Amino acid sequence: MRVTVTVGPDIYYAALVEDGTVPHEIQGRRRDGRRGMLRTPAGPRRRVHHPGARPARYVERARQAAVPAAEAAFAAAARGL
């Protein structure tokens, strides 16, 4: 018997939150693809420097918390076979 379990969100930026990001530049873009402006507390800017983000690891923590319950459920189901 083979069982596959998928854990995690299916939103496009989930990996960026889970794994973190390195420092990078963010450049404003308009819908037509041309350069645009970004709103910042210091006023409009064409580009800003993002300092990066530390990894959140919330999916990994949830997986680690769920493993014992999943193993117990699989063991109980296997005993019932």
C-alpha positions in Angstrom: 0.0 0.0 0.0 1.3 3.5 -0.9 0.0 6.7 0.7 0.9 10.2 -0.4 0.1 13.2 1.7 0.4 16.8 0.5 0.8 19.6 3.1 1.0 23.3 2.5 -0.8 26.3 1.0 -1.3 26.6 -2.8 -0.8 30.4 -3.0 2.0 31.6 -5.3 4.0 33.5 -2.6 3.9 30.6 0.0 7.5 29.6 -0.8 8.7 33.2 -0.3 7.1 33.3 3.2 8.2 29.8 4.1 11.8 30.1 2.9 12.4 33.8 3.2 13.8 36.2 0.6 17.2 37.8 0.1 17.6 41.6 -0.1 16.3 42.9 -3.5 15.1 45.9 -5.4 11.4 46.4 -6.1 10.6 48.4 -9.2 7.2 50.0 -9.9 5.3 48.6 -12.9 2.2 49.8 -14.6 -0.4 47.5 -16.1 0.8 48.3 -19.6 4.4 47.1 -18.6 5.9 50.5 -18.4 7.7 51.8 -15.3 5.4 53.1 -12.6 5.6 54.6 -9.2 5.4 52.9 -5.8 3.7 54.5 -2.8 6.0 54.7 0.2 5.8 56.6 3.5 8.5 58.9 2.1 6.4 59.6 -1.0 6.3 58.1 -4.5 9.4 56.3 -5.7 10.3 54.4 -8.9 12.1 51.7 -7.0 12.7 50.8 -3.4 15.2 48.5 -1.7 13.6 45.6 0.2 15.8 44.3 3.0 14.6 40.7 2.6 12.5 38.5 4.9 13.4 35.9 7.4 12.0 32.4 6.8 8.7 31.8 8.6 8.8 27.9 8.5 5.1 27.7 9.4 4.4 24.8 7.0 7.4 22.8 8.4 6.2 23.4 11.9 2.7 22.3 11.0 4.1 19.2 9.3 6.1 18.3 12.3 3.1 18.7 14.6 0.9 16.6 12.3 3.2 13.6 11.8 2.5 11.8 15.1 -1.3 12.0 14.6 -1.0 10.9 11.0 1.2 8.0 11.9 -1.2 6.9 14.6 -4.2 7.2 12.2 -2.3 5.1 9.6 -1.4 2.5 12.2 -5.0 2.2 13.3 -6.2 1.9 9.8 -3.6 -0.8 9.0 -4.6 -2.8 12.1 -8.2 -2.7 10.8 -7.2 -4.3 7.4 
